[in-house]
Amino acid sequence: MAECSKEPVVTIGIDLAKNSVHVYGVDAQGRQVISKKVTRGKLSAFMVNLPACLVAMEACGSAHHWARVFREVGHEVRLIAPQFVKPYVKSNKNDAVDAKAICEAVQRPNMRFVAVKSVEQQDIQAIHRMRSLSVERRTAQINQVRGLLLEYGVEIPKGRTAVMRRIPESLEDAENGLSERFRAELSELAEELRHLDERVRHDDARIQAIAQHDPTAQRLMTIPGLGAQAATALLAAAGENPQVFGNGRALAAWIGLVPRRHSTGGRERLPGIGKRGDVYLRNLLIRGARAVLRRVESKEDPVSRWAATLKGVAKPMSPSSPWPTRLPASPMP
């Protein structure tokens, strides 16, 4: 362990890895006190023996777990997005340099941090991730079945419902030219599809149950276009302290729903939304917004009429249904 100062450590940057981590700490004047590589199994005991201080880590795999562990022993923990740490990496990259960059980044007064997730929020996020993978595998399996059957001259329309209906029909049809060997393989593929379908339904039921028993999810579901899936995904992603977002637009920017900016010389350029933020959550919110926009013409509430003006299909105003000048306040806590 390299010690360059006799003062107590007040700020620590930790570079997480699979098997070992690097701990870099400085005193109140920013002078190095600790620079040490520690195995993951000994990290908790190492941090317990340090005085309470500010601990910073990149928001990567296992970061939320370690944040909860360090909070329990009295440390103040802050997580930083990796792209905000990169500018502070000097010269060549290694674990010690990364830990030093994290320690320096957390001391910046205008740095933005990632909210630490609770165990409950990680549980919800895990269910969503497992469901997403099951849907992806199911879609790939359906496409494979359609492609294989097409090689035998059996054409199936697009869509999961059509494939699940036509597979038994293809297996029972003795005149479609399928060999016995391929019929056996197709039967196994059909069984795998049924298993994936049951897995998706199981995850959907879990998500519905969580949404029904969580008061925050219930409030989120009062927003037009937000169902149980989008509400629980937003609940899991926003962290245990949504007040870190100053307003609704800050949350939208974090998700990646606001336009990118490329302005110079006083000329404003907004080329559209990019790929930043949570792709899964953004996809759910956009799909929900499209579902709302499909029906705004037949509704008279203020939100629908406001959305109709954006869509360009606004109807004449009526005294009993005034148009809002902006979207009503969100019930997000």
N, C-alpha and C positions, 0 to 999 in steps of 0.2 A: 504494500500500500504506500503510495506516494503522498507525503504530507508536506505542503508548502506553507502552511499557516497553523499557528497554535490556537487560533480562535475556533469556537464551536461552529459546526456546520449549520447553515440556515436554509439552504436551497440545494436540492438534489435532482439531478437528471438521470433517469434510468433508461437504458436502451435494452428493450426486451428481445429475447431470442428463444429458440426452442429448447436448447439445452443449458445455456448460460446467459447471464445478463451482465451489463457493465454499469457500475454505479459511479457517478461523478458528482461531487459536492463542493460547494464554495461557502465561504463565510459571509458576513454582512458587507464586507468591502469587495466581494467578488473574487477573492483569492482562493486558489484551489486548496481544498482540505482532504478530499478523498478522490481517488481514482482507482477502482478495484473491480476485478472480474469475480463474479459470484455465481455459483451454480443455482439453478432454480430451486432445488431442494433446500438450500441454505439461505435463500433470499429473505424469507419471512423472519427467521431468527436474527439475521444481520440487521434488518430494519428495526426490530424491537429494541435492540441495544443502542440505537441512535436517539438523541433528543428529538422532541417534536419539532418538525420542520416542514417546509414546503417541498412536496415531491411532485415531479413532473414526468410524464411518460407520453409517448406517441399513442394515439388511439388506434391500436392494432390488436391482433389476436391476444386474448387473455388480459388485456389492459384493464377492463372493467372489473375482472376478478381481483387483480392485484390492488386496484383502487379501493375496493371494499375492504380488503385485508389491511391495507395501510391505514385506512380511516379508523379501523377498530383499535389500532394501537396508538392513536393520537395524532397522526400526521395529517396535514392538509394536502389533498391530492388534486391535481389538475391534469386533464388530458388535452393534448394538442393534436390537431390534424397533421399528418405527416408532411403535407405540402407547405405548411407554415413553418416547419422546422428546417426544411431543405436550405433556405437562404442563409442559415447560420452555420452550415457545414463548411469548414475551411479546408482547403487543399484536398488531400486524398481522404477517402472514406474508410473508416473502420469503426468498430464498436465504441472505442474510447472517444473518437471524434464525434460520433453520433450522440453519445451521452452528454458530451460537453455542449453540443449544439442545442439539445433539449433543455439543458440547464440555463443556457443563455436566452433561449426563446421565451421561457416562462417568465423571465424578469422584465420583458417588454411591457410597458404600461397599456398599450392598445392591443395586446394579443387576444385573440378569440379562442375560447376553450370548448371542448366537447363535454356535454353533461354526462355524468356517471350513471350507468343503468343499474337498477336494482335487480335482484334475482328474479322477481316476478316479471319484470319487463324482458329479461333475457329468455325466460320461459316462453312468453308470447312470441318473441322474435324467432325462437327455435322452431315453434310450431309452423310459423309462416315459411321459414326456410325449408323445412321438411316438405310442406305442401307444395311449394314452388318446384322443388326437385322432382316430386312425384308427378306433377303435371307435365314437367318437361320430359320425363322418361315416358309417360303415357303418350304424349304427342309423337315422340320419336318412334315408339312401338307401333302406333297407328299408321304412320307414314311408311314404315317398313312393311307392314302387312299389305297395305294398298299396292306398294311397289312389287312385292313378291307375287301377289295374285295377278297383277297386270301382266307379268311374264307368262302366265298360263292362260291369258285371254279372259280373265275374270275381272271386270271393271267395277269398282266400288266408288260411289260419290264421296266427296270430301265430308268430313265431320265425324265426330266420335260416335254419334247415335247411329249413323248409317253403317259404320264399320262393325259396331257391336251387334247390329241386327243381321248383317249379311254374312258374317263369319259362320254362324251355325247353318245358315242356308247353304253356303258353299261346301261345308263338310257333309251335309246330307245329300247334296246333289251328286248322284253317281254318274251323270252325263257331262260334267263340266271339264273333264280331262285331267283332273288332279290325281297324281299317283298316290298309292297308299303310304309311301314314305313321307311325301310332303304333307298329306293329311294329318299324319301323326305330329309332325313339327308344327303345323298350323294350330292344332288343338292345344299344344303347349303354349304357343304364343297367345292364344285366346285366354288361357288360364292366367297367364301373366298380366294381361290387360285387365281382367276382372279383379285381380289382386291389387293392381295400381288404382283402379277405380274405387275399390273399397277403402284404400288408404286415403285417397283424396276426400271421400265422404266422411271418413273418421276425423280428419283434420278440420274439415268444415264444421262438423258438429262441435268439436272442441272450441273453435273460434266463436261460434254462436253462443256457447255456454259462457265463455269469458265475457263476451259483450253484454249478455243479459245480467250478469252479476256485478259488473264494474260500473260504478256511477259516472266516472269520467268518460268511459266509452259510450254510455247512454247519452250524455250531453253532446258528445261529438256526433252521434248518429242523428241528432236533430238538424244538423247541417244538410241542406239538400245535396244529394249525390253521394253521401257517405253511408255505407252499410256497415255491417259487422266486420267484414274483412278489412276495409280501409280504416275504420275507426280503431281497431285493435292494432293494426300496423303502425298507425300514427302514434298511438299511445306507447307502443314499445320503442319507437325510434326517437321520440322527443326527449327522452331522459326523465329522471325523477324530479327535475326542476324546470318546467317549461318557462318560468319567468326569465330564464337566460335570454329569451328572445324579446327584444324591446317592443315589438308590435307584430301584427300578422304578416306584414311584408318581409320582416326579418326571417320568420319561419318559412315563408314561401321561397325566399332566396336560399335558405339552408337546404331545402328539399330540391331546389333547382328549377323552380317554376317561373322565375323572372328572367327577362331577356339578358343576354350577355351585353357588355358595353365595350365598344372600341371607338372611343371619342378622342379627338385631338383638334387643337386650334379652334375650339369653340363649336366644332361640328359634332353633333350627337349621332351616333350610329348604334342601333339596337338590332343586331342581326338575328335575334331569336334565341330561344332557350338552348343551352348546350347539354353536355352530358355530366355536369357536376351534380353532386347531391346523391340522394338515395333513389336509384333507378326503379326499384321495386315499388316503393311508396309513390313516386311520381306517376308511375304507370296506373296505379289504382286510382289516384286522384283525377287523372285526366280521363280515365274511362268513366268515372262517376260524373264528371262535369259534362261529358258528351251525352250521357244518359239523361241528365237534366235538360240539356239544350234541345233534345229531340222532342220534348213535350211542352216547351214554354209557350207555344202559340195557343194552347188550349187552356191555359191557366191565367188567373187574374190577380194573384198575390203580388206584392211589391217586388220580391226577388225575381219572380218569373218575368215580370214586365221589364225590370232592369236588364235581365239577361236577354230579353227579346230585342232591346235597343242595341246591345252589342252584336247580336246575330243579324240585325238588319231587317227584322220582320215585326217591328213594333206596331202596335195597334193604337188608335186614338186614345188620348187620356180620358179618364172619367173621374168626376169629383170624388167618388167613393173609393177609388183605387189610385192614389197618387203614386207617381214614379219616384223611387229613391234616387238621390243624386249620387250615391255610392252604395256599395254592398253593405248590408246591415252588419253590425258587430258580431263577431264569431263568439259562440259560447265556450270556446276553448278556455280552460281554467288558467 
